[in-house]
């Protein structure tokens, strides 16, 4: 198969802000990290200076990226919820597959639903663009790395040394030079965490460099659009899980030789989920009418004539933390609405509370309580740092131009009343437009998706023989159908973690996507068909026996 459409290499990482050398002077402290490969990628392509996740935690953010839809509109807003999106919602990779792309995904999915087996040609730790049988077939290859995940900050010294073994001594970051934001206490624990974070970013940069070298070795760099981003902000308190700049602001770099000017910069706000619409556009695929994502540029590399002027975000339940926050940002000001101002920002969280920085904040706060107990004024934390452990205000407003760390809440200032009203209104309008499901009781949604607690199962495909081909249908609305001539192997139950993140089944068979009548390959004795809708479990296989390769 030949095509002039670009190959697409999508590289994502966990839990970082624009803390790359390429963002020096754009993002506070970006000069601290050593990232030569990503800096070079930015110099060869376009750097987006105002790219935002829609949620400050992985699964809702990744749901938006794979569907191009706001999580609050499709029910994927609560962290780890196994939602059932509306029947018209699909993983955008299915549209690429239908258009002739070979789609592979290396790494976990974490999309907030059971990721359907039809989403990718190949999935798993060995998935690669080199898997495709026809080397002329255009590819979409996603690589999701976990090198920078917050869990790595809690490794013991030996394990951390192994995780960052590729760093040179010169690439190790000095804790004493760490550019700590003012909302963190200046203690050895936080300085070591920030230095380790930068070390992990540098280790991730080595990984990115290896993928780019493979692309060069295969002679594909000039024909491939490379996209790099994270999923949300740094895995530290007041960033990950909270919808501030530190939780939502992301690095986004796109290199597309001959189409995007080398060293160019985009200042207009974009969402990470806009990547979905962009990839479909450059592949020549029409966007689904209901998709919220917009292309960041067209098939000729041109920026949109009418760019976004406002971006929105949300924070909902995070595991056992039950909360609801909404935010609107126009590039200059960020507005935050807190549905539960009686609750602290850092509620108890079994997983995060095991992190060294969370423990440090809890320890200092407890020491302040003991100071009060003996009649002393608390002095372990500043008022800004202490605020994280206290109840939230009903509304927050920050001037990002003068206060990039969002330290001074202007919501009660008369001089900013008009700005507050404008952003408050824009947020309310967005919530109405998307139908914010975060305002619906979570138990109501779960009962709607899984009556009596039963996970829905997709109906099996129905087959009809028409001449030399087979027509496959499924009565489950929104279901996709796959077919294969690979016989079943031994069933491999998913690991507990794979079940939590909703990875596709561990299946070595190659499932093709049904996009029309299926013509069996010559000499094939049997075909297997299977269906799956987002949020549903897959159907059982429907098997058809062929006569000499004919239905």
C-alpha positions in Angstrom: 0.0 0.0 0.0 1.4 3.4 -0.9 0.4 6.8 0.5 1.7 10.3 0.8 0.0 10.7 4.1 2.5 11.1 7.0 3.4 8.4 9.4 2.7 9.4 13.0 4.9 8.7 16.0 3.2 9.8 19.3 5.5 9.8 22.3 3.9 10.4 25.7 5.2 10.5 29.2 3.8 10.8 32.7 3.6 13.6 35.2 5.7 16.5 33.9 5.2 20.2 33.2 7.1 22.0 30.5 10.3 21.4 32.4 12.4 21.0 29.3 15.3 23.1 28.2 13.3 24.1 25.1 10.9 26.0 27.4 13.6 28.1 29.0 12.2 31.5 29.7 8.6 30.3 29.0 8.0 28.0 32.1 9.5 28.9 35.5 12.5 26.7 36.2 12.6 25.0 32.8 16.4 25.7 32.5 17.0 23.2 35.4 16.5 20.0 33.4 18.9 18.6 30.9 17.0 17.5 27.8 19.1 17.6 24.7 17.0 15.3 22.5 13.7 17.1 23.2 15.4 20.4 22.8 16.6 19.4 19.4 13.1 18.1 18.5 11.6 21.5 19.4 14.3 23.2 17.3 13.3 21.1 14.3 9.5 21.6 14.7 6.9 23.6 16.6 6.8 24.3 20.3 3.4 24.9 21.8 3.8 27.3 24.8 0.2 27.0 26.1 -0.8 23.4 25.8 -3.2 22.1 28.5 -4.5 18.8 29.8 -8.3 18.8 30.5 -7.7 17.1 33.9 -4.7 17.0 36.2 -4.5 13.2 36.5 -3.7 10.5 34.0 -6.9 8.5 33.3 -9.3 11.3 32.6 -6.7 13.2 30.6 -5.8 10.1 28.5 -9.5 9.5 28.0 -9.8 12.9 26.4 -6.6 12.3 24.3 -7.8 9.0 22.8 -11.4 10.1 22.1 -11.0 13.9 21.5 -13.9 14.4 23.9 -14.3 16.2 27.2 -14.4 13.6 30.0 -17.2 15.6 31.7 -19.3 15.1 28.6 -18.8 11.4 28.2 -18.6 10.2 31.8 -14.9 9.6 32.1 -14.2 12.4 34.5 -14.0 10.4 37.8 -10.5 8.8 38.2 -10.6 5.1 37.5 -14.3 4.6 36.9 -14.8 2.3 33.9 -17.3 4.6 32.3 -19.7 3.8 29.5 -19.4 6.7 27.0 -22.3 7.4 24.6 -22.4 5.0 21.6 -21.0 7.5 19.1 -17.7 7.8 21.0 -14.7 5.9 19.6 -11.0 5.7 20.0 -9.7 7.9 17.3 -7.2 5.2 16.2 -10.2 3.2 14.8 -10.7 6.0 12.3 -7.1 5.9 11.4 -7.3 2.1 11.0 -10.4 2.4 8.8 -8.4 4.9 6.6 -5.6 2.4 6.1 -3.1 3.2 8.9 -1.4 0.5 10.9 -1.9 1.4 14.6 0.3 0.2 17.4 0.4 1.1 21.1 3.4 0.4 23.3 2.6 0.9 27.0 -0.5 1.0 29.2 -3.7 2.6 28.0 -5.5 4.0 31.1 -8.5 5.4 29.1 -11.2 5.1 31.8 -13.0 2.3 29.9 -12.2 -1.1 28.7 -10.1 -0.2 25.7 -11.5 -2.2 22.8 -9.4 -4.8 21.0 -10.3 -2.9 17.8 -8.4 0.2 18.8 -5.0 -1.1 17.6 -3.4 -3.5 15.2 -0.8 -4.3 17.8 -0.8 -3.6 21.6 1.8 -4.4 24.2 5.4 -3.9 25.3 6.7 -5.1 21.9 4.3 -3.1 19.7 6.2 -1.0 17.1 5.8 0.5 13.7 8.1 -2.3 12.5 5.2 -4.7 13.1 3.4 -3.8 10.0 3.6 -6.4 7.2 3.5 -3.9 4.4 6.3 -1.4 4.9 4.6 1.0 2.6 1.5 1.2 4.8 1.4 4.5 6.8 1.6 3.9 10.5 0.5 5.4 13.8 2.8 4.3 16.5 2.2 5.3 20.2 4.8 4.9 22.8 3.8 5.6 26.4 6.6 5.7 28.9 6.4 5.7 32.7 9.9 6.9 33.5 8.7 10.1 34.9 5.7 8.8 36.9 5.4 10.1 40.4 6.0 6.6 41.8 9.6 6.8 40.7 10.2 9.6 43.2 9.6 7.2 46.0 12.2 4.6 44.8 15.0 3.7 47.2 18.5 4.9 46.3 19.6 1.7 44.5 16.4 1.4 42.5 16.5 5.1 41.6 20.1 4.7 40.4 19.0 1.8 38.2 16.1 3.8 36.8 18.4 6.7 35.9 21.5 4.6 34.9 21.8 6.3 31.5 22.5 9.7 33.0 26.0 11.1 32.9 27.4 12.6 36.2 27.0 16.0 34.5 23.3 15.3 34.0 22.6 14.7 37.7 20.7 17.6 39.2 21.9 19.4 42.3 19.2 19.5 45.0 20.6 22.8 46.3 20.0 24.4 42.9 16.4 23.1 42.6 14.0 25.9 41.6 11.3 25.1 44.1 8.0 26.8 43.6 7.0 29.0 46.6 4.1 26.7 47.6 6.6 24.0 48.6 8.5 24.1 51.9 12.3 24.5 51.4 13.3 21.2 53.1 15.8 18.5 52.0 12.8 16.2 51.2 11.4 18.6 48.7 14.8 19.6 47.2 15.6 15.9 46.7 12.2 15.3 45.1 12.7 18.2 42.7 16.2 17.1 41.8 15.0 13.5 41.3 12.1 14.8 39.1 14.6 16.5 36.9 16.8 13.4 36.7 13.8 11.4 35.6 13.0 14.0 32.9 16.6 13.6 31.7 16.3 9.8 31.7 13.0 10.1 29.7 14.8 12.3 27.3 17.3 9.5 26.6 14.3 7.2 25.8 12.9 9.7 23.4 16.2 10.0 21.7 16.3 6.2 21.2 12.9 6.2 19.5 14.0 9.1 17.3 17.2 7.2 16.4 15.1 4.2 15.4 13.1 6.4 13.1 16.2 7.7 11.5 17.7 4.2 11.2 14.6 3.2 9.3 14.8 6.2 6.9 11.4 7.4 8.1 12.1 10.7 9.8 11.3 12.9 6.8 7.9 11.1 6.3 6.8 11.0 9.9 5.1 13.5 12.1 6.4 13.2 15.6 4.3 14.4 18.6 5.6 14.6 22.1 3.6 15.5 25.2 2.9 14.5 28.8 -0.5 13.7 30.2 -0.7 16.3 33.0 1.4 18.1 35.6 4.3 17.0 37.8 3.6 14.3 40.3 4.0 16.4 43.4 1.4 18.0 45.8 -0.5 21.0 44.4 0.3 20.0 40.8 -1.0 16.5 39.9 -4.6 16.1 40.9 -5.3 19.9 41.2 -6.4 22.1 38.2 -3.7 24.8 38.5 -1.1 25.6 35.9 1.1 23.1 37.6 -1.5 20.4 37.2 -2.6 21.2 33.6 0.1 23.0 31.7 2.0 20.6 29.5 4.9 20.4 27.1 3.8 19.8 23.5 6.2 19.5 20.6 5.4 18.6 17.0 7.9 18.0 14.3 6.6 17.5 10.7 9.4 18.0 8.2 8.5 20.2 5.3 5.1 21.2 6.8 5.8 22.9 10.1 8.6 25.5 10.2 11.6 24.5 12.2 11.9 26.4 15.5 8.4 27.8 15.3 6.4 28.7 18.4 2.6 28.7 18.9 1.2 31.0 21.7 -2.5 30.2 21.3 -4.0 27.8 23.9 -4.6 24.2 22.8 -5.7 21.1 24.5 -3.8 17.8 24.5 -7.0 16.2 23.2 -6.6 18.4 20.1 -3.9 16.0 19.1 -6.7 13.5 18.2 -8.3 15.9 15.8 -4.9 16.9 14.3 -3.8 13.4 13.6 -7.1 12.6 11.8 -6.8 15.8 9.8 -3.3 15.2 8.6 -4.3 11.7 7.7 -7.1 13.0 5.5 -9.9 11.6 7.8 -13.1 13.7 8.4 -13.6 14.5 12.0 -16.6 13.0 13.8 -19.2 15.8 14.1 -19.5 15.5 17.9 -15.8 15.6 18.6 -14.8 18.4 20.9 -11.1 18.4 19.8 -10.0 20.8 17.1 -7.1 20.4 14.7 -4.0 22.4 15.8 -3.1 22.7 12.1 -4.5 21.4 8.8 -3.1 18.9 6.3 -0.9 21.7 4.9 0.5 22.6 8.3 -1.5 25.9 8.6 -2.6 27.1 12.0 -6.4 27.5 12.4 -7.8 30.9 11.3 -9.8 31.1 14.5 -7.7 29.8 17.4 -9.0 28.9 20.8 -9.2 31.8 23.2 -10.3 29.9 26.3 -9.5 26.5 27.8 -11.4 24.6 30.5 -10.5 21.9 32.9 -11.8 19.8 35.7 -10.9 17.8 38.8 -13.3 15.2 40.1 -13.0 12.1 42.3 -9.4 10.9 42.7 -9.6 7.4 43.9 -11.1 7.8 47.5 -10.9 11.6 47.4 -14.3 12.9 46.5 -14.2 16.4 45.2 -15.3 18.6 42.3 -13.4 21.6 40.8 -13.8 23.4 37.5 -11.5 25.9 35.9 -11.4 28.4 32.9 -8.2 30.1 31.6 -7.9 32.8 28.9 -4.1 32.8 28.9 -3.9 35.8 31.3 -6.2 34.8 34.1 -7.2 31.4 35.6 -10.5 31.1 37.4 -11.3 28.1 39.6 -14.8 27.1 41.0 -14.8 24.8 44.0 -18.0 22.8 44.4 -16.9 21.7 47.9 -15.1 24.7 49.7 -15.5 22.8 53.0 -13.0 20.2 51.9 -9.2 20.7 51.9 -7.1 20.4 48.7 -5.1 17.5 50.1 -7.7 15.1 51.4 -6.4 11.8 52.6 -5.2 9.7 49.7 -3.9 6.3 50.4 -1.6 6.2 47.4 -0.3 9.7 47.3 0.1 9.9 51.1 2.9 7.3 50.7 4.9 9.7 48.6 7.8 11.4 50.4 6.6 14.9 49.7 3.0 14.3 50.9 4.4 12.7 54.1 6.7 15.8 54.5 3.7 18.2 54.3 1.7 16.1 56.7 4.7 16.0 59.2 5.2 19.7 59.1 1.5 20.4 59.5 1.4 18.0 62.5 4.4 19.8 64.0 2.5 23.1 63.7 -0.4 21.5 65.6 2.0 20.6 68.4 3.4 24.2 68.3 -0.2 25.5 68.9 -0.7 22.9 71.6 2.1 24.5 73.7 1.1 28.1 72.9 3.6 28.8 70.1 2.9 30.4 66.8 3.2 27.8 64.0 6.2 28.5 61.7 6.9 25.2 59.9 4.9 26.3 56.8 4.2 29.6 55.2 0.6 30.7 54.8 0.8 29.8 51.1 2.1 26.3 51.9 -0.3 25.8 54.8 -3.2 26.6 52.5 -2.9 23.2 50.8 -4.0 21.5 54.0 -6.9 23.8 54.7 -10.4 24.2 53.3 -10.7 25.7 49.8 -12.3 29.1 49.0 -15.5 29.0 46.9 -13.7 30.7 44.0 -10.2 31.5 43.0 -8.7 33.9 40.4 -5.1 34.3 39.5 -3.2 36.7 37.2 -0.8 34.4 35.4 1.2 37.3 34.0 2.2 38.7 37.3 1.8 35.6 39.4 2.8 32.5 37.4 2.8 30.2 40.5 -0.8 31.2 41.3 -0.1 32.4 44.9 -2.5 35.3 45.3 -6.2 34.7 45.0 -7.8 37.8 43.4 -11.4 36.5 43.6 -12.4 39.0 46.3 -10.6 42.0 44.8 -13.0 44.7 43.5 -10.5 45.6 40.8 -10.9 42.2 39.3 -14.7 41.8 39.7 -15.3 42.1 35.9 -12.7 39.5 35.1 -14.2 37.2 37.7 -17.7 37.6 36.3 -16.5 37.1 32.7 -14.6 33.8 33.5 -17.3 32.6 35.8 -19.8 33.0 33.0 -17.6 31.4 30.4 -17.2 28.3 32.7 -20.9 28.0 33.3 -21.6 28.2 29.6 -19.0 25.5 28.9 -20.6 23.3 31.5 -24.0 23.7 29.9 -22.7 23.1 26.4 -20.9 19.8 27.2 -23.5 18.7 29.8 -21.2 18.4 32.7 -21.7 15.0 34.2 -19.6 15.9 37.2 -22.8 17.6 38.5 -24.6 14.3 38.4 -24.4 12.0 41.5 -21.7 9.4 40.7 -23.9 6.5 42.0 -26.6 7.6 39.5 -24.1 7.3 36.7 -22.8 3.9 37.8 -26.4 2.6 38.1 -27.1 3.9 34.6 -24.0 2.2 33.2 -24.1 -1.1 35.2 -27.6 -1.9 36.4 -27.4 -4.2 39.5 -23.6 -3.9 39.2 -23.4 -6.0 36.1 -20.8 -5.0 33.5 -22.5 -4.9 30.1 -21.3 -7.3 27.5 -21.3 -6.5 23.7 -23.6 -8.7 21.6 -22.0 -11.2 19.3 -21.6 -10.2 15.6 -24.2 -11.4 13.2 -22.9 -12.6 9.8 -24.5 -12.7 6.4 -23.0 -14.2 3.3 -23.2 -12.0 0.2 -21.5 -13.5 -2.8 -17.8 -13.9 -2.0 -17.9 -11.7 1.1 -19.3 -11.5 4.6 -21.3 -8.7 6.1 -20.9 -8.4 9.9 -23.4 -6.5 12.1 -23.8 -6.0 15.8 -27.0 -5.0 17.6 -25.2 -3.2 20.4 -25.3 0.5 19.5 -21.8 1.9 19.0 -20.0 -1.4 18.8 -17.0 -2.0 16.6 -16.3 -5.3 15.0 -13.0 -7.0 14.3 -12.1 -10.2 12.4 -9.2 -12.5 12.2 -8.0 -15.7 10.6 -5.6 -16.4 13.5 -7.0 -19.3 15.6 -7.5 -18.8 19.3 -4.6 -19.5 21.7 -4.4 -20.1 25.4 -6.4 -17.5 27.3 -4.3 -15.1 29.4 -6.1 -13.4 32.2 -5.2 -9.8 32.7 -3.0 -8.7 35.5 -4.7 -6.8 38.3 -3.1 -3.6 37.0 -4.1 -4.2 33.4 -7.6 -4.7 34.6 -7.6 -1.5 36.5 -6.3 0.6 33.5 -8.5 -1.3 31.1 -5.8 -2.6 28.7 -7.1 -4.7 25.8 -6.9 -8.4 26.3 -3.5 -10.0 26.0 -4.1 -11.6 22.6 -1.5 -12.5 20.1 -4.0 -12.7 17.3 -4.1 -9.8 14.7 -7.7 -8.4 14.6 -8.6 -6.4 11.5 -11.2 -3.8 11.8 -14.5 -4.4 9.9 -15.1 -1.3 7.7 -17.2 -3.0 5.0 -17.8 -6.4 3.5 -15.0 -8.8 4.5 -13.4 -10.9 1.7 -11.7 -13.9 3.2 -8.1 -14.4 2.3 -7.6 -17.1 -0.2 -7.3 -20.6 1.3 -8.6 -19.6 4.7 -10.6 -22.3 6.4 -12.1 -20.2 9.3 -12.7 -16.7 10.3 -13.4 -15.3 13.8 -15.5 -12.2 14.4 -15.8 -10.3 17.7 -17.5 -7.0 18.7 -17.0 -4.4 21.4 -18.5 -1.1 22.4 -16.6 1.4 24.6 -17.4 0.7 28.3 -18.6 -2.8 27.5 -16.8 -6.2 27.7 -16.1 -7.7 24.3 -18.5 -10.3 22.8 -17.7 -14.0 22.5 -16.2 -14.9 19.1 -18.5 -15.8 16.3 -16.8 -18.4 14.1 -17.6 -19.2 10.5 -16.2 -22.1 8.5 -15.3 -21.5 4.9 -15.2 -23.8 1.9 -12.0 -23.4 0.0 -11.6 -19.8 1.1 -15.2 -18.9 0.1 -18.0 -18.1 2.6 
